[in-house]
């Protein structure tokens, strides 16, 4: 999933800024159709490298959808109703996340009847139907902007993409094969064009070199952005002057860095340590999105009445308590304890997500909402990518990756220690996010 996430992370700000100059509705529909095309190609792939390329195509489509979805909601609904509307939007997202583990568990159990290709191909009719629904239901005037004379910085977008790919790829692959990254390409098929190649390409290099090149690329991108006035892919000018946007962006980055790896860590723990089958593990994991589904509209409603910052900060605090609770698990921990901790985490996310996003979008002019939504998505998916990379690295070091490759048995105590370390780190990061928002938002408001 890291390639898909990197594409989304890097392209959301760029495509958000581009959509602000066009029609957000049309860009949203284009994203759905691009995602459907990438899903069809992924289901037709023959090698892992083809699949990675086609997943990147899906990532482009997803970036277009995610960059425009919440901006369209902010365009359609007034600010005093925006919190509730955003809460419903978050609830729908987490309903999909609720169904994902359950459907994944069912498909994994029924592999003799359903192949892995069908997982991708099922997306095609869903995306086409969604595009038709958006075309009919969303008002034609929603998100329509006049074309700007200023061009989109595609070169800067590619620089950010390359930097993130090298950095996050290096962090993820560092524990593997003693820090040496190896790439072997024996054949490439482009099925829908009828093309077939056998290049036999092999290269190896140290993972630290990827990290160094990634940091260099991102630093170069930020320096380049800082020297520009307009158009900026990452709106540094807004971040430097808009306290609410700056606070919301930092909070969402830290929260998703802290908690997104929960999905991977808990799923492995439930199957490897507790011994649950995939379907039962999917039901336990479903507690988190089910709680977010129930709480998000309430969080949006409360933020409309009592303020975005107050409700989102409470959500961050509850998330930190939940992650600290999960850090205490042992091989003897019950499924009920894990489910209760996941429910607490979902409650906190439900209170945080909609108020935080609505606070950011309400703090800027309508003309730049897609770009700001792209910024928020960039922070969210950057946090997800960092969380997956760090979670995988901590687990790899805990269980001894080389021993595992050689056919060794994973020690339950070592694996549990890695799981606990992941959650403890997440709790510390989320607690820091809570304190940062309190200092940045409330104390800054008094100074103003």
N, C-alpha and C positions, 0 to 999 in steps of 0.2 A: 503493500500500500504506500510505501514511502515515495515512489516515483509519482504516483497520482497526486499525493498531497503536495509535493514540491511544485508541480505544475500549477495547481490551484493557488498555492501560496504566492508564487511569484507573479502570476498573471492577473489576479483579482484587482490589485490597485491600477495596473495598466489598462485593463479592459473596463474598469469602472470609470476611469478618466475619459476613455474613448467614448463610452456610452453616454456620458454627460453631454457630449457634442452631437449625439444622434438621438434616436428614439429608444428609450429604455425598454419599452414593450417589445419592439422588434428585436433588440439585442437579446432579450430574455428568450424569445421564441427561437432565435438562431442558436442559442446555447442548448436548448432542449434537443433540437434536431442534430446538432453536432455531437451531443452526448449519445444519441441513438445510433448515429453512424459509427462512432467509436465502439459502442457495445456490439454492434453487428460484426465489425472487424475483429474484436477481441474473441468473439465466439467462433470465428473462422480461423484463428491463428493456429500454427503448427509448432512453433518454437517459443521458448521463453522470451527471446529478444523481440520477436514479433509482438507478443503479448504486451511487453513493456511499452513498445512504440504505440500500440493501439490504445493502451490505457492512458498514454499521454494525450492522445486525441480526445478521449473522454474527459481528461482533466481540463482541456481548453473549453469544452462545452460546459462543464461544471462551473468553471471560473466565470463564464458569461452569465450563467443562471444566478450564481450566488452574489455576484457583484451588483445585480439589478433587483433582486427579489425584495429586499427590505427597503431599498430606495423607492420602489414602486408603492409599497405599503405606506411609506411616509408621504408620498405624493397624493395618495387617494384619501387618507384619513387626516383629520385635523389633529393638532398636537394634544388637545385634551382627551382625545380618544385613541391616540397613537399607542399608548401603553397597552391597553387591552388588545388592540389589533396585533401588536407585536407579540404579545403573550400567546395569542391563538396561533400565530405563525410558528413560534418556538414549540408549542404543543404538537403541532402537525409534524414538525421535523422529528421530535422525539417519539412520536407514534411510529414513524418509519424506522427509527432506530430500535424501537421495541419489537417490531415485526422482523427486523433483520436477523438477530440471533436465533429467533424461533424458526424462521424459514431456513436459515443456514443449517441448524441442527436437523431439521426434517430432511433437507436435501442430502446432508452428509450421511444420514441413516439410509436413505433410499438411493444410494449411488448406483445400484444395479439397474434402477429404473430411470434416473435422471442424471445425465452427464454434466460435467462442469461447464460445458459450452452453453447449456441451457440457462445457467445463471446469468450469463451476459445477454443472451438472445431474448430473454423475457423482458429486458429493459426497453427493447425497441418499440413494441406497440404501446407500452405505457408512456414513453416520452412523446410519441407522435400524438396520442390522445391528449396529453397534457398541453402540447403546443396548440392544438385545435381549441381546447377549452380556454386558454389564455387569449387567443386571438378573438374569440367571441365575447368573453366575459369582461376583460379589462377594458376600460374606456379608451377610445382612440387618443384622447388628449393626455393620458397619463404618461408622464416621463418624456414628453416630446420637447426637444431643445433645438434651437437654431444651431446650424453648423458653425463652429468656431473657425476663425482664420488661422489659429495656432495649431500646428500639427502635433500629433501624438508621438511621444518619444519611444519609438519601437526599439532603438538601439539600447537605451537605458533599460528597457524591459528585458531584453536578452541578456544584458550584463547582470541584472538581478537574478534571473533564472539560472544562469551558469554558476554564479556565486553560491546560491542556495543549494543547487544540486551537488556541487563539490563539497560544501561544508557538511550538509546533513548526510550525504552518502558516505563521507569519510568517517563521521562519528558513528554511523550505524555499522559500518564494516570493520572498524578498528579492532574489535575483539576477535574477528574471524581470522583463522590461519596466521596467528601471531602478528596481526597488523599489516599483512600483505594482501592487496586486492588483486585478484586474477580475473581476467575476462577472456573467454574463449567463444568465438563465433564460428560455427561450422557450416551453417546454412541459413539462408533467409528466403522466405516465401512471401509474396504479396498476392494472396489468393484471388482477390477480386479483380486484379489486373492480369493474372495468369503468369506472373514473373517468378523466377526461381534462380537463386544464386548459391554458390558454394565458395565463399571467400577464404575460409579457414584462417581467421584472424585471432592472434593471441597476444596479450600484453599483460604485464604485471608491474605493480608499483606500490610503494608504501602508502598506507592510509593517511599518515600524517601529512603527506604531500597534498592530498585532496583537501584536507582541513585548511592547510596554509593557503592554498590557491583560492579556496572558498572565502576565507576571511579577507584576502586581498581583493577579490572581486567585489564583495559587499562593501568594503571600505571605499573602493574606487567609485562605486555607484553612489554612496552617500555623499562623498565629496563633490561628485558631479552634480547631484541633485541640489546640494546646498548653494552652488554657484548660480543656479538657474532661478529666475523669478516665476515664470510660467512657460509651458505647463510642467508641473511636477507630478511624477508618478506617485511618490509618497509625499503628501502635502505637508512638507516641513514648515512652511509658512503658517499654516493653520495650527499645527501642533505647538508652535512656539508662542502663539498668541491666544489660543482657545483653551482655557483651563479644563472645561468640561470634556472636551474631545481628548485632551491629553490624559486625563484621569481615566476615562472609559477605555482608551486604547491600552494603557499599561495594565489595567485590571484584567481585561480579557486575555491579554498575552500571558500573564502570570497564572491565571486560573487554568487555562487549557494546557499550559506547560506542566502544571501540577497534577491534573487529573485525567487527561485523555488516555494515558497508558493503562488506566484501570481496566479498560476493556480487554486488553491483551493479557495483562497480569492475572486478573481474576479468572479469565477463561481457562488459562493454563493451570491455575491453582485448583479450580474445581474439578478438572478432569484428571490431572496428574497426582494431586495429593488427596483430595476428597474422594475421587473415584467415581464421579458422576458421569453418566452417558451424555453425549452432545445435546440431546433434546432437553434433558433436565437442567443441564448447565445453562442452556439458552433461556429457560424460564427464570432461573435465578438472576442471570444478568439482566433480564427484562424488568426487574424491579426498579432499576435506576431510571430508564426512560419512561416507565409507567408513572413514577412519582413526578418526574419533570412534566409529563403530559398533564397531570392533574393540577400541579401547582402553578405552571407558567401563566395561565390566564389570570389567576389570583394575584400573582406578582405584578402583572401588567396593570391590573385594576388598582392595586394598592399604590403603585407608583404614580398613577394619574391623580390620586387623592393626597398622598403624603410626600411625594417627591421621589425622583429617580434615584438620587444618590443614597438616600436613607435606606431604601428597600434593597438596592443592589449590595450595599455594604453589609447589611444583615445576612444576605445570601452568601457572601464571601466568608463571613465568620462561621456560618453553619458548615460550609464546605470544608473548612480547615479542621473543625471538630470531627467530621466524618472521616477524613483522611487519617487523622491521628488515631481514630478508633480502628481503622483497617490496618494500621501499622502494628497493632497489638496481636494480630492473628498468629496462631501456632498450628502445628499439624493436628492438634486436638480441637481446634475451633469448630463450632457447629455451623451448618448451613444457615440456620436462623440468625446467628450473629452476623454472618457476612451479608445476608439479605437486609437486615436492619441497618447496617452501616451504609449499604448501597442506597437504601431508601432515604437516609439522612443526607447523603451526598446529592441525590436527586432533588430533595427539598431545597437545598441551598442553591443548586443550579437553577431551579425553577424560579426562585426569588430574584436571582441575579440577572439572567440572560436578557429578558425583554426590557427591564428598566435601563440596563446599561446601554443596550443598542439604541433605544429610543432617546436616551439622554444625548448620545453622540450625534444622531441625525437631527434632533431638534435644535442643536446648538449652531448649525451652519445654514447657509442660504440654500434654497431648493436647487439652485443651479449646480451645486457640487455634491449633491447627496449620493449619487452613484459612486463617485470617487471616494467619499468618506466611508460609504458602505464597503467599498473595496478595501480601504485601509483597515476597517474593523475585521473584515474577512481575512486579510493578510495577517493581522495579529493573531486571530483565532487559529488559522491553519499553520502559521509558524509555530505557535504553541503546541499544536497537535503533533507536528513533525518533530519538534524538539523532545516532546514527551515520549513518542514512540522510539526515537533514537536512544534517549537516555535509559528508558525502561529496558530495552533490549540489551543495551550494553551492561547495565547492572546485573541483569539475569545471567548473561553470558559469563561475566566474571565470577558470579556466585557459584554457578554449577560447574565451571571448568569446561570451556567450550572444546578444547583439544581432547580432553578425556571423553567427552560426549561423541566427538567425531570418530574416535577410535573404537567405539562400541561400548564404552563404559556405562555404568548405571548411574543415573542422576541421584544424588543423595537428597532425601526429602528435607533434612535439616538445612542443608546449604541452599536449596531452592527456596524454602520458606524464609530464610534470612534475606535472600535477594528480594523477595516479594515485600517483606516488611520494610526493607530499606527504601524501596520505591515509594511506598505510601508515606513513610516518615518524611522523605524529601518533599513529597507533594504537600503534606501538611504544613511544613515550614514555609514553603513558597506561598501558599494560599494565605497563611497568617500574615506574612510580609505584605501581600497584596492588600489585605484588609487595613493594615496600619498605614500603608502608602496612600490609599484612597482617603482615609480619615484625615491624614495630614495635608494631602494635596487639595482635597475638595473643601472640607469644612473649615480648616484653618485658613486656607487661601481665600475662601469666601469672606471670612471675617476681616482679613487684611484689605480686601477690595472695598 
